[in-house]
Amino acid sequence: MGLDFNERGYVIRVSEAAAIQMCLHGLEAYTIYRKGGTQRKEAMTETFGLVWGHEVTQADGRTLYSVDLVSMDISAEFGKSFCRPYPETFTLKKDIVTSFWPQYEFIGDFHTHPYRTIDEVVTYKGLSLSDEDKTYIEEGSDTWIRHNYRACLVLTISRLKRRSDFVSLDGNVLMFTMGNYRLWLHAHVTQRVGDSLIFSNKADIDLYCPSFFSPDEYTKFGRLTKKARARLQFEPGQH
């Protein structure tokens, strides 16, 4: 269990609760200006959280990481192209979860990549882990090996000019839309090489998500405006 590479492959299952947490926090950071504090007032910032769940070996020999919960780091520093979590936050949360909810293991982390347009996502390879993302894990290999860091989820967000209901799943990348937001959820697993922990580029990963990622729109969802200060606009009585 854990950091030994499984050549049979991996399945990452994201619960509906975890999916909701990632989308709500990701879209809030993307859309709403941050106010007060020492951080700049801006929208379209990254956000970061820790991933909790459990690991099992399936009957076919593949490793299953079940992502059950996502705890967002409200203490981390965020910007349009970075997020800097504090080590003390991880220590606190792991201590709490281990003490009171031991049925959940630390699996890894989650963060967002915000872009204005799909063209920017393509140009800057926004679906992939950045060099900074990889360095964060590799330079902290001793710590993350000790805590059994196994998987990372990246939610890339961009705007759409028109609403869409498109959804597709290709291996470890799920693409879906919510109103005129286009989102991609990309799953990664780690591999131990000697004393280092790296993100594996040879792992066969299948991402599995519940039906939330293709949800029925029970009421009309507000449209993201084109104004510099982005806000969702709703018609009276919609929500």
N, C-alpha and C positions, 0 to 999 in steps of 0.2 A: 504494500500500500504506500502511496505517496510519491516520492521523487524518482523511483526507478522507472525508466522509460518503457512504455508498453508498445511494442511493435504491432500489436493487434489493433491498436487505435483507441480513440476516446469518444465519449459522448458527454456533452455538457447540456444538462437539462435545467432550464430556467423556470422557476415557479411563477405563477401569475402574480403573487405578492411581490416577488423580487422584480418582475418586469414593470409593475406599476410604480414601484419606488424609483427605478432607474429613469423611466420616462418622465415622471412628475418632476424630479429634481433636475434632470437634464434639460427639459423644456423651460423650467423656471429660470435656470441660469442662462439659457439662450435668449429668453424673451424679455425678462424683467431687469430693469436697471437696479444695481445694488446701491443702497443708500447708507450714508453714515460710516462710522468706523474709520480705519486708516486706509482702506482700499479705495481705489479710484471708482468713480461712479460710471459704470459701464454695463452694457448687456453683452450677450454672446460670449460669456466666459465659460471656461471648463468647470467641471465639478468632479468630485472624487468621493469614493466610498469603499468600504471593506465588504467582502463577500463571505457569507457563512452558509454552511450546508453539511453535506456528508459525502463520502466516497464509498463506492461498492464496486466489486468486479462482477460484470454481467456473465450470463451463461455462455456467451460467445467469446469470452476472454477479454473483451474491451473494458477499459476503465470508465466508470460513470462518475462524473462530478455533478451532484445535485445542488444547484444554487437555490437555497430556500429563502434567504434574507439578504438585504443590502443595507448596511448602516452608513449613512452619509456623513462625511467629516465636515462639520460646520466650522471647525477651527483652522482648516487648511487655507493657504493663500491661493487665490485663483486669478487668472488673467485670460486673455483671449487665446493664448497658446501655451499655457502652463498651469500646473497645479502642484503645490508643494505641501504635502501633508506633514504633520509633526509626529515624530516617533512616539512622543508621550501619548498621543491619541490612540495609537495602535495598542500600546501597552495597557492603557486603561480599559479599552473596550474588550480586549482579549481576556483580561482578568475578570471582568464582569460576566462575560458570556461563559467562560469556563466555570465560574463559581455558581451561576444561577441557571444557566441554560446549557448544560454540558452535552445535550443532544445535538448541538450545532458545532461543527468544527470550522476553524478558519481555513478558507479555500484559497483566497487571493484578494484581488481588488477590482474596482470598476472605475472608469473615468470617461469623460465625453470629449469629443473633438468637434467644436462648432465652426461652421463655415457659412458664408452668406449664400453661396450658390452651388449647384451640383458641379459646375465647371471648376470651381475652386477645389472641391473634393477630389476631382480627377487630377488637376494640376499639381496639388500638394500631396497626393497619395494619402488622402485623409482617412482611408479605411485601415491603413496599416499602423502598426506601432511606430512611434517616432523614435529617433535615436535616443532622445532623453528618456522615453519610456523604458527602453531596453537597459540604458545605463543605470537607471534608478534601481532595477532589480539586480543587475550584474555586480554593481559596486557594493551592494548590500548582501551579497551571496551568503556570507556567514550567518547573518541574522535570518534571512528568508529560508535557508535550508533548515535551520533550527526550528522555525515555526511552521515548516511544511507548506510553503507557498506553492500552489499548484496551477492556478489558472488566473487569467485576466480577461475581463470583458470590456470592450470599447464600444461606446455608442456615438456614432458620427451623426451630426444633425445639419441639415441645410434647409433653405427655403425653396418652395415651389411657386411658380407664377400662377399655377392653377391647381385646384384641388384634385386629388387623385386617390383611388382606392387600391392601388397596385401593391402586391406583396409577392415576394419570391424568396426561396431558400436554396442556397447553393453551398453545401458542406457546412463550413463554419461561419458563413455570412448570411444573415437574414436581413432583407431589405423590405421596408414597409412604410406606409404613409399614415399620417394623422392630420386630416384637413389639408393645409398646404405646407406641412412639414414633411420632408423626406428624411427617413432615419435608417441607419444600418447598424445592426448589432454584430460585432465581430468577436469570436471567441479564440483564445490562445491558451496553450498549455506550456509548462516549463519542463526542462530537462536538465538533469545534473550531469555535468561533464567535469570529472575530477573534483576539485574544490569549488567550482563555479556553478552557478545556476543561470541558465540562459533560456530564452524563449525558443522552443523547438521549431525548426523550419521543415521538419520531415514528418511531423505527427499527422496522422489521419484523424481529423476531428469532425464529428457530426454535431451540429447545434440543434437542440430540440426545445421548442417553446410551446406553451399552451395556446389556446385559441385567442388569447388576449391580443396577440400580435396581428390578428386580422379581425378587429372587433366590429361588431355592429354599431353604427352610430345612431343611438337611440334618440338623440336630439341634435339639431344642427350645431356643428362645432364652430367656434369663433375663428375668424380668419386673422392671420398675422398681417398687420398693416405694413406698408412700405415706409412709414415715417421713421426718422432716425431713432426716436424713442419708441421702440416697438411695444405695442400693447395688443391684447386680444380684445376684439369688439364683439359684443353679443347684442342681439335684439332683445327688447324687453320681454320677460316671461319665458325665455328659452331655458334658463337654468335656475 
